[in-house]
């Protein structure tokens, strides 16, 4: 399909581009998958224009045109009455239960005035909003009232999740997720879910009037970084890193928060430490607010020298560490579709996880690279037995790596462009 006539105006909440002058690093950033999808769509011939909620002089990065955003776009309207009218107007499109005040929504409300001008000036084929949430409703509203076709992507969703320790989602948030998705679907907005599990939840738990407008797509892998380089690659990387040949290395990558369930994994490692396989080490790669808590747990369980909090690592270093590992583990309570899964498989390292995090189709596609067990009662001892059984097996890393074919960012970008092209054509 020829995508050259397709012009996509993308919005994402914030961005941290180290190579683009004028962007201040703030909390969070443009999701890596959102940026990779955008650049892939550009490489495949479409025109991509990106607006983010971050101060920037604008510029071109990886051929994507990033629009300038200055502090003036966040100034309140002059005069109290004018601001009051703006607040009241924010209620006019969405159901009442979606509306709430907050600093971040105020920022989006003010930026939405600029976004409306951008839409008129750019005249896009379709508007693509990444991860609609309470804080960016004014941006979504501006897109829906523009008269241009709109599609949104859900990179994650807390909808209909079971409770877990430390889970903070309130009933108000549950109502928001449910109401927003049902409303968007009733208004004919196409929704693309990263991972079939999110799509299945939406179709199973919500009142969906147009199921044909709920799509799912894969997450992608940077094949230039995460690639299988031959059967001897793992031994070579281990030698460079000074890791003994017989050591069993388990690696887990993710933000150190409750959802990623690293406390459960560390408890499972403590049981593994009592097994006959003595030289087991675990690398946890990532940063987050639970770093101190996890460090204390490691000391309390006597796992110092066995479990290592490695901090944040650049992609090429993560690829090396995964290549040196015997097993990658995803123990999360909830996921959309973790990018780490196919990054691990791409370097020939199998992944151990839970069945409820993956759709049946994806589990089949991943083949021998993805080993799944039932979550059961969430007993770390059971999970430890599962991991031990895997660690005692020999794997053909070349066969594991084959399961990642079709998961490059260009493959994912093509999926998106097919959806966006269809949305744009339906609006003509």
C-alpha positions as CSV (number, residue, x, y, z in Angstrom):
1,X,0.0,0.0,0.0
2,X,1.2,3.5,-0.8
3,X,1.2,5.6,2.4
4,X,2.7,8.7,0.8
5,X,-0.6,10.6,0.8
6,X,-1.2,9.9,4.5
7,X,-0.4,12.8,6.8
8,X,-0.7,11.9,10.5
9,X,-0.8,14.5,13.3
10,X,0.3,12.7,16.5
11,X,-0.1,13.9,20.1
12,X,1.7,12.4,23.1
13,X,1.8,13.8,26.6
14,X,5.5,14.6,26.9
15,X,8.9,14.0,25.3
16,X,12.5,13.6,26.3
17,X,14.6,13.8,23.1
18,X,18.3,14.3,24.1
19,X,19.1,15.2,20.5
20,X,16.5,17.9,20.1
21,X,17.4,21.4,21.5
22,X,14.9,23.2,23.7
23,X,13.2,20.3,25.4
24,X,13.4,20.3,29.2
25,X,13.5,16.9,30.9
26,X,10.5,16.5,33.1
27,X,8.7,13.7,34.9
28,X,8.0,10.9,32.5
29,X,8.5,11.2,28.7
30,X,7.2,10.2,25.4
31,X,6.7,6.4,25.6
32,X,9.5,4.6,23.7
33,X,7.0,2.6,21.8
34,X,5.1,5.7,20.8
35,X,8.2,7.3,19.4
36,X,9.3,4.1,17.6
37,X,5.9,3.7,16.1
38,X,6.0,7.4,14.9
39,X,9.4,7.1,13.3
40,X,8.5,3.7,11.6
41,X,5.4,5.3,10.1
42,X,7.6,8.1,8.7
43,X,10.1,5.6,7.2
44,X,7.3,3.8,5.5
45,X,6.4,6.9,3.5
46,X,3.7,8.7,5.5
47,X,4.2,12.2,6.8
48,X,4.3,12.4,10.7
49,X,3.9,15.6,12.6
50,X,4.3,15.4,16.4
51,X,3.0,17.7,19.2
52,X,4.0,16.9,22.8
53,X,3.3,18.6,26.1
54,X,6.9,19.7,26.6
55,X,8.7,23.0,25.9
56,X,10.7,22.7,22.6
57,X,11.9,24.9,19.8
58,X,10.7,22.2,17.4
59,X,12.8,20.6,14.8
60,X,13.4,17.4,12.8
61,X,14.4,14.3,14.5
62,X,14.6,10.9,12.6
63,X,12.7,12.7,9.8
64,X,9.7,13.4,12.1
65,X,8.7,17.0,12.3
66,X,8.3,18.0,16.0
67,X,6.2,21.1,16.5
68,X,7.5,24.0,18.7
69,X,5.8,24.5,22.1
70,X,6.7,27.5,24.2
71,X,5.6,28.7,27.6
72,X,3.2,31.2,26.0
73,X,1.0,28.2,25.0
74,X,0.4,27.5,28.7
75,X,-0.6,31.0,29.7
76,X,-4.2,31.4,31.1
77,X,-6.6,33.5,29.2
78,X,-6.7,37.1,30.4
79,X,-9.6,37.9,32.7
80,X,-11.4,35.7,35.2
81,X,-14.6,35.4,33.3
82,X,-12.9,34.2,30.2
83,X,-11.2,31.5,32.1
84,X,-14.5,30.5,33.7
85,X,-16.1,30.2,30.2
86,X,-13.2,28.0,29.2
87,X,-13.7,25.7,32.2
88,X,-17.4,25.3,31.5
89,X,-16.8,24.6,27.8
90,X,-14.5,21.7,28.7
91,X,-17.7,19.9,30.0
92,X,-19.6,20.1,26.7
93,X,-18.4,17.0,24.9
94,X,-17.6,14.2,27.4
95,X,-20.0,12.5,29.9
96,X,-19.9,14.3,33.3
97,X,-18.1,11.5,35.1
98,X,-15.0,12.1,32.9
99,X,-14.6,15.7,33.9
100,X,-12.2,16.6,36.8
101,X,-10.0,19.5,37.6
102,X,-6.2,19.1,38.1
103,X,-3.0,20.9,37.3
104,X,-2.1,18.6,34.4
105,X,-5.5,18.9,32.9
106,X,-5.3,22.7,33.1
107,X,-2.0,22.5,31.2
108,X,-3.7,20.4,28.5
109,X,-6.7,22.8,28.4
110,X,-4.4,25.7,27.7
111,X,-2.3,23.7,25.1
112,X,-5.5,22.7,23.4
113,X,-6.0,26.2,22.1
114,X,-2.7,25.9,20.3
115,X,-3.6,22.3,19.2
116,X,-6.7,23.6,17.5
117,X,-4.6,26.1,15.5
118,X,-2.2,23.3,14.6
119,X,-4.9,21.1,13.3
120,X,-6.3,23.8,11.0
121,X,-2.8,24.7,9.7
122,X,-1.6,21.1,9.2
123,X,-4.8,19.8,7.6
124,X,-3.9,16.1,8.5
125,X,-5.5,13.0,7.0
126,X,-6.0,11.6,10.5
127,X,-5.2,12.6,14.1
128,X,-3.5,10.0,16.3
129,X,-3.6,10.4,20.1
130,X,-1.3,8.3,22.2
131,X,-2.8,7.0,25.6
132,X,-5.8,9.2,26.3
133,X,-6.2,9.8,30.0
134,X,-7.8,12.2,32.4
135,X,-5.0,14.8,32.1
136,X,-5.3,15.2,28.3
137,X,-9.0,15.2,27.8
138,X,-9.0,18.8,26.5
139,X,-6.5,17.7,23.7
140,X,-8.7,14.7,22.8
141,X,-11.8,17.0,22.8
142,X,-10.1,19.4,20.4
143,X,-9.3,16.6,18.1
144,X,-12.8,15.2,18.2
145,X,-14.4,18.6,17.5
146,X,-12.1,19.4,14.6
147,X,-14.0,17.4,12.0
148,X,-10.9,15.3,11.2
149,X,-10.9,11.5,11.7
150,X,-9.4,10.6,15.1
151,X,-7.8,7.4,16.4
152,X,-6.3,6.6,19.8
153,X,-3.8,4.1,21.0
154,X,-3.9,2.4,24.4
155,X,-0.4,1.4,25.5
156,X,-1.7,0.1,28.8
157,X,-5.0,-0.2,30.7
158,X,-5.9,-0.8,34.3
159,X,-9.4,-1.7,33.4
160,X,-11.1,-4.7,35.2
161,X,-7.8,-5.7,36.8
162,X,-8.0,-7.7,40.0
163,X,-6.7,-6.1,43.2
164,X,-3.1,-6.6,44.1
165,X,-1.0,-5.4,47.1
166,X,-0.4,-1.7,46.9
167,X,-2.8,-1.3,44.0
168,X,-4.0,2.3,44.1
169,X,-6.6,2.6,41.3
170,X,-9.8,4.1,42.8
171,X,-13.3,3.4,41.8
172,X,-13.3,6.8,40.2
173,X,-10.5,5.7,37.9
174,X,-12.2,2.5,37.0
175,X,-15.3,4.5,36.0
176,X,-13.1,6.8,34.0
177,X,-11.5,4.0,32.0
178,X,-14.8,2.3,31.3
179,X,-16.7,5.5,30.5
180,X,-14.0,7.0,28.2
181,X,-13.6,3.8,26.1
182,X,-17.3,3.2,25.7
183,X,-17.9,6.9,24.8
184,X,-15.1,6.9,22.2
185,X,-16.4,3.7,20.7
186,X,-20.0,5.1,20.6
187,X,-18.6,8.2,18.8
188,X,-16.9,6.1,16.1
189,X,-13.4,6.7,17.3
190,X,-11.1,3.8,16.4
191,X,-9.1,2.4,19.3
192,X,-5.8,0.5,18.8
193,X,-4.6,-1.6,21.7
194,X,-1.0,-2.6,22.1
195,X,-1.4,-6.3,22.8
196,X,-4.4,-8.5,22.3
197,X,-5.0,-8.8,26.1
198,X,-6.2,-5.2,26.3
199,X,-8.5,-5.7,23.3
200,X,-9.9,-8.9,24.9
201,X,-10.6,-7.0,28.2
202,X,-12.4,-4.2,26.4
203,X,-14.6,-6.6,24.4
204,X,-15.3,-8.8,27.4
205,X,-16.0,-6.2,30.1
206,X,-17.4,-3.2,28.3
207,X,-20.5,-2.2,26.4
208,X,-19.0,-1.9,23.0
209,X,-21.3,-0.9,20.1
210,X,-18.8,-1.0,17.3
211,X,-16.4,-4.0,18.0
212,X,-14.9,-3.5,14.5
213,X,-13.4,-0.2,15.7
214,X,-11.3,-2.0,18.4
215,X,-8.0,-3.1,17.0
216,X,-4.9,-4.7,18.4
217,X,-1.3,-4.5,17.3
218,X,2.1,-5.8,18.4
219,X,4.8,-4.1,20.3
220,X,8.1,-3.8,18.4
221,X,11.8,-4.5,18.7
222,X,14.7,-2.4,17.5
223,X,16.4,-5.1,15.4
224,X,19.6,-3.1,15.0
225,X,20.1,-3.4,18.8
226,X,18.3,-6.5,19.8
227,X,19.5,-9.2,17.4
228,X,20.7,-12.8,17.6
229,X,24.4,-12.9,16.6
230,X,25.1,-16.7,16.7
231,X,25.2,-19.5,19.1
232,X,28.5,-18.4,20.7
233,X,27.3,-14.9,21.4
234,X,26.1,-15.6,25.0
235,X,29.4,-17.2,25.9
236,X,31.3,-14.3,24.3
237,X,29.3,-11.7,26.3
238,X,29.7,-13.7,29.5
239,X,33.5,-13.8,29.1
240,X,33.6,-10.0,28.5
241,X,31.5,-9.5,31.6
242,X,33.5,-11.9,33.8
243,X,30.5,-14.3,34.3
244,X,31.3,-17.9,35.0
245,X,30.2,-20.4,32.3
246,X,28.0,-22.5,34.7
247,X,26.2,-19.5,36.3
248,X,22.5,-19.3,35.7
249,X,21.5,-15.7,35.0
250,X,17.9,-14.5,35.3
251,X,17.2,-11.0,34.0
252,X,14.0,-8.8,34.5
253,X,13.6,-5.4,33.0
254,X,11.0,-2.7,34.0
255,X,10.2,0.2,36.2
256,X,10.6,-0.5,39.9
257,X,6.9,-0.1,40.8
258,X,4.1,-2.2,42.3
259,X,2.7,-3.3,38.9
260,X,5.9,-4.9,37.8
261,X,5.8,-7.2,40.9
262,X,9.6,-7.4,41.6
263,X,9.0,-8.2,45.3
264,X,7.4,-11.4,44.1
265,X,10.3,-12.2,41.8
266,X,12.9,-11.6,44.6
267,X,11.0,-13.9,46.9
268,X,10.9,-16.6,44.2
269,X,14.7,-16.2,43.8
270,X,15.1,-16.8,47.6
271,X,13.5,-20.2,47.1
272,X,15.7,-20.9,44.0
273,X,18.7,-20.1,46.1
274,X,17.8,-23.1,48.3
275,X,17.8,-25.5,45.2
276,X,20.5,-27.8,43.9
277,X,21.3,-25.2,41.2
278,X,23.6,-23.1,43.4
279,X,25.0,-20.4,41.1
280,X,21.9,-18.5,40.3
281,X,22.0,-14.7,39.9
282,X,19.3,-12.2,39.1
283,X,19.7,-8.8,37.4
284,X,16.9,-6.4,37.8
285,X,17.3,-3.5,35.2
286,X,15.3,-0.3,35.8
287,X,14.7,2.5,38.2
288,X,11.7,3.6,40.2
289,X,10.2,4.6,43.6
290,X,10.5,1.0,45.0
291,X,14.3,0.9,44.7
292,X,15.0,1.4,48.4
293,X,12.3,-1.1,49.4
294,X,13.6,-3.8,47.0
295,X,17.2,-3.2,48.3
296,X,16.0,-3.8,51.9
297,X,14.2,-7.0,50.8
298,X,17.3,-8.3,49.1
299,X,19.3,-7.8,52.3
300,X,16.6,-9.2,54.5
301,X,16.4,-12.4,52.5
302,X,20.2,-12.8,52.4
303,X,20.4,-12.4,48.6
304,X,23.1,-9.8,48.5
305,X,25.5,-11.0,45.8
306,X,22.7,-13.0,44.2
307,X,20.1,-10.3,43.2
308,X,21.4,-7.1,41.8
309,X,19.5,-3.8,41.2
310,X,21.3,-2.7,38.0
311,X,19.6,0.7,37.6
312,X,18.7,2.2,34.2
313,X,20.7,0.9,31.3
314,X,20.8,2.1,27.6
315,X,19.3,-0.3,25.1
316,X,22.6,-1.6,23.7
317,X,23.6,-2.6,27.3
318,X,20.3,-4.2,28.0
319,X,20.7,-6.2,24.8
320,X,24.1,-7.5,25.9
321,X,22.8,-8.4,29.4
322,X,19.8,-10.3,27.9
323,X,22.2,-12.1,25.5
324,X,24.3,-13.2,28.5
325,X,21.2,-14.4,30.4
326,X,19.8,-17.9,30.6
327,X,16.3,-16.6,31.1
328,X,14.3,-13.4,31.1
329,X,11.3,-13.1,33.5
330,X,8.2,-10.9,33.4
331,X,6.3,-11.4,36.7
332,X,4.0,-8.3,36.4
333,X,0.5,-8.1,37.8
334,X,-0.7,-6.4,34.6
335,X,0.7,-5.6,31.2
336,X,-0.4,-4.3,27.8
337,X,2.3,-6.0,25.8
338,X,5.8,-5.7,27.3
339,X,8.4,-4.6,24.8
340,X,11.0,-6.5,26.8
341,X,9.4,-9.9,25.9
342,X,10.4,-9.7,22.3
343,X,13.6,-7.9,22.9
344,X,14.6,-10.9,25.0
345,X,13.4,-13.4,22.4
346,X,15.2,-11.5,19.6
347,X,18.6,-12.1,21.3
348,X,17.7,-15.8,21.8
349,X,16.8,-15.7,25.4
350,X,13.5,-17.4,26.4
351,X,11.0,-15.6,28.6
352,X,9.1,-17.0,31.6
353,X,5.9,-15.3,32.6
354,X,2.2,-15.8,33.4
355,X,-0.6,-16.9,31.0
356,X,-2.9,-14.1,31.9
357,X,-0.5,-11.5,30.5
358,X,-0.7,-12.8,26.9
359,X,-3.4,-13.5,24.3
360,X,-3.6,-17.0,23.0
361,X,-2.5,-15.9,19.5
362,X,0.6,-14.1,20.8
363,X,1.6,-17.1,22.9
364,X,1.4,-19.3,19.8
365,X,3.5,-16.8,17.7
366,X,6.2,-16.7,20.4
367,X,6.5,-20.5,20.3
368,X,9.4,-21.9,22.3
369,X,10.6,-18.4,23.2
370,X,7.7,-17.8,25.7
371,X,7.1,-20.1,28.6
372,X,3.9,-19.5,30.6
373,X,2.4,-20.8,33.8
374,X,-0.8,-20.2,35.6
375,X,-0.6,-17.5,38.3
376,X,-2.6,-19.6,40.7
377,X,-2.6,-18.2,44.3
378,X,0.5,-16.1,43.5
379,X,2.8,-18.2,45.6
380,X,6.5,-17.3,44.8
381,X,7.5,-20.9,45.8
382,X,5.4,-22.3,42.9
383,X,6.9,-19.7,40.5
384,X,10.4,-20.7,41.7
385,X,9.8,-24.4,40.8
386,X,8.6,-23.2,37.4
387,X,11.8,-21.2,36.9
388,X,14.0,-24.0,38.1
389,X,12.6,-26.4,35.6
390,X,13.3,-24.0,32.8
391,X,16.9,-23.3,34.0
392,X,17.7,-27.0,34.0
393,X,16.8,-27.3,30.3
394,X,19.1,-26.5,27.3
395,X,17.7,-24.1,24.7
396,X,18.5,-23.7,21.0
397,X,18.9,-19.9,21.1
398,X,18.6,-19.7,17.3
399,X,15.1,-21.3,17.4
400,X,14.1,-18.9,20.2
401,X,15.2,-15.9,18.2
402,X,13.1,-17.0,15.1
403,X,10.0,-16.3,17.1
404,X,10.7,-12.5,17.0
405,X,10.4,-12.4,13.2
406,X,7.6,-10.0,12.2
407,X,8.1,-7.8,15.4
408,X,10.4,-5.1,14.0
409,X,9.2,-1.5,14.4
410,X,8.7,-1.3,10.7
411,X,6.3,-4.3,10.9
412,X,4.4,-2.7,13.7
413,X,4.4,0.7,11.8
414,X,2.8,-1.0,8.8
415,X,0.1,-2.4,11.1
416,X,-0.6,1.1,12.3
417,X,-0.6,2.7,8.9
418,X,-3.1,0.1,7.6
419,X,-5.4,1.1,10.5
420,X,-4.8,4.8,10.0
421,X,-5.3,4.6,6.2
422,X,-8.6,2.8,6.8
423,X,-9.8,5.4,9.3
424,X,-8.9,8.2,6.9
425,X,-10.6,6.5,4.0
426,X,-13.8,5.9,6.0
427,X,-14.0,9.6,6.7
428,X,-13.9,10.7,3.0
